[in-house]
């Protein structure tokens, strides 16, 4: 099962979302489903829903700062029909691309603990297993990278994280690491627009030649 909207595996997250829903009654405040083409050859894996982004809108990277760079870049490289994401009713469609998170629920302070990442890993495993041949995964940040490696049943030490680093998982699957497009990373210029574009330029090149 790639997603369960009624999942209650993580009691800390269940309690936290209950409080968030009381504070923000109009927010989604529930597990956030993956978004995009179910048969996509490109899967983007983020960390977790943001408080006033995906947790509010119910769609990954929608309505928050991290989504500004991500969706603009997807549009620039032909993976979406428009450069902005504001709500689930904004008409945005992805082309041969799917976006998910290592943890499907908003964690306190946007910091999931190990057990929560592990509890959600089976969903990521199923998402990866359902991908077509000659597919590409982009891991946004080290936690997403580690979750991908775990979901694939591989040894963490054999696949270290590094921005722009490529990992040939098999002759049918490539993993590319990127720093997360968070507000902190972009404002401190740990991740620049050019650096992020290079990741998706490589993704487009890979997909076009396979």
QUIWO-V822489 format. One record per pair of residues at least 4 apart in sequence whose ideal C-beta (glycine too) atoms are under 6 Angstrom apart, sorted by sequence separation. I is the first residue (numbers start at 1). J is the second residue. D is the distance in Angstrom with one decimal. If there is no record, write none. Layout:
((I | J | D) (I | J | D))
This chain:
((20 | 24 | 6.0) (36 | 40 | 5.7) (50 | 54 | 5.7) (51 | 55 | 5.4) (52 | 56 | 5.2) (67 | 71 | 5.4) (86 | 90 | 4.8) (107 | 111 | 5.7) (112 | 116 | 4.3) (131 | 135 | 4.2) (140 | 144 | 5.2) (169 | 173 | 4.3) (183 | 187 | 5.8) (191 | 195 | 5.5) (197 | 201 | 5.9) (49 | 54 | 3.5) (57 | 62 | 4.4) (61 | 66 | 5.6) (62 | 67 | 5.6) (74 | 79 | 4.1) (75 | 80 | 4.8) (107 | 112 | 4.1) (112 | 117 | 5.4) (139 | 144 | 4.3) (149 | 154 | 4.9) (180 | 185 | 5.8) (185 | 190 | 4.5) (186 | 191 | 5.6) (191 | 196 | 5.9) (8 | 14 | 5.2) (49 | 55 | 4.3) (54 | 60 | 5.1) (57 | 63 | 4.4) (61 | 67 | 3.6) (74 | 80 | 4.3) (139 | 145 | 3.9) (168 | 174 | 5.8) (169 | 175 | 5.6) (179 | 185 | 5.2) (185 | 191 | 4.2) (56 | 63 | 5.6) (85 | 92 | 5.3) (149 | 156 | 5.6) (21 | 29 | 4.1) (54 | 62 | 6.0) (75 | 83 | 3.9) (159 | 167 | 5.0) (167 | 175 | 4.2) (20 | 29 | 4.7) (61 | 70 | 5.1) (103 | 112 | 4.5) (139 | 148 | 5.1) (53 | 63 | 4.7) (82 | 92 | 5.6) (149 | 159 | 5.1) (166 | 176 | 5.3) (53 | 64 | 2.6) (72 | 83 | 4.6) (137 | 148 | 6.0) (179 | 190 | 5.8) (17 | 29 | 5.0) (52 | 64 | 5.9) (71 | 83 | 6.0) (81 | 93 | 4.8) (165 | 177 | 4.7) (179 | 191 | 4.2) (103 | 116 | 5.7) (50 | 64 | 4.3) (71 | 85 | 4.6) (80 | 94 | 5.2) (103 | 117 | 5.9) (102 | 117 | 6.0) (162 | 177 | 5.8) (163 | 178 | 5.9) (79 | 95 | 5.5) (104 | 120 | 5.6) (145 | 161 | 4.4) (161 | 177 | 5.3) (163 | 179 | 4.9) (32 | 49 | 4.6) (103 | 120 | 4.9) (67 | 85 | 5.1) (79 | 97 | 4.2) (142 | 161 | 4.4) (178 | 199 | 4.6) (32 | 54 | 4.8) (62 | 85 | 4.3) (124 | 147 | 5.8) (128 | 151 | 5.6) (176 | 199 | 6.0) (7 | 31 | 5.3) (35 | 59 | 5.2) (35 | 60 | 5.1) (5 | 31 | 5.5) (125 | 151 | 4.1) (100 | 127 | 5.8) (124 | 151 | 4.3) (27 | 56 | 4.6) (59 | 88 | 5.0) (121 | 150 | 5.6) (3 | 33 | 5.0) (28 | 58 | 3.5) (57 | 87 | 5.5) (58 | 88 | 5.8) (117 | 147 | 5.7) (121 | 151 | 5.3) (145 | 177 | 5.4) (134 | 172 | 5.9) (135 | 173 | 5.5) (136 | 174 | 5.0) (137 | 175 | 4.9) (138 | 176 | 5.2) (139 | 177 | 5.3) (140 | 178 | 5.6) (60 | 99 | 4.4) (133 | 172 | 4.7) (141 | 180 | 3.6) (138 | 178 | 5.9) (140 | 180 | 4.5) (102 | 144 | 4.9) (102 | 147 | 3.7) (55 | 106 | 4.1) (48 | 101 | 5.2) (42 | 96 | 6.0) (41 | 96 | 5.6) (42 | 97 | 4.6) (43 | 98 | 5.1) (44 | 99 | 4.7) (45 | 100 | 5.8) (46 | 101 | 4.7) (47 | 102 | 5.8) (48 | 103 | 4.0) (40 | 96 | 5.1) (37 | 94 | 5.7) (40 | 97 | 5.1) (45 | 102 | 6.0) (49 | 106 | 4.7) (36 | 94 | 3.8) (40 | 98 | 4.2) (37 | 96 | 5.8) (48 | 107 | 5.5) (36 | 97 | 5.2) (37 | 98 | 5.6) (36 | 98 | 3.6) (36 | 99 | 5.5) (34 | 98 | 5.8) (35 | 99 | 5.0) (48 | 112 | 5.6) (34 | 100 | 3.9) (136 | 203 | 5.6) (136 | 206 | 5.4) (32 | 104 | 5.6) (31 | 104 | 4.3) (31 | 105 | 5.2) (134 | 210 | 4.0) (41 | 132 | 5.6) (13 | 105 | 4.4) (16 | 108 | 5.3) (41 | 135 | 4.4) (42 | 136 | 5.2) (43 | 137 | 4.9) (44 | 138 | 4.9) (45 | 139 | 5.2) (46 | 140 | 4.8) (47 | 141 | 5.6) (47 | 143 | 5.4) (47 | 144 | 5.6) (46 | 144 | 6.0) (45 | 144 | 4.5) (45 | 148 | 5.8) (10 | 116 | 4.6) (10 | 119 | 5.4) (9 | 119 | 4.2) (70 | 181 | 5.1) (69 | 181 | 4.5) (66 | 181 | 4.9) (66 | 182 | 5.2) (65 | 183 | 4.1) (3 | 123 | 5.9) (2 | 123 | 5.8) (73 | 196 | 5.7) (77 | 200 | 4.5) (2 | 126 | 4.6) (1 | 126 | 6.0) (2 | 127 | 4.8) (69 | 196 | 5.9) (73 | 200 | 5.2) (77 | 204 | 4.9) (41 | 207 | 5.7))
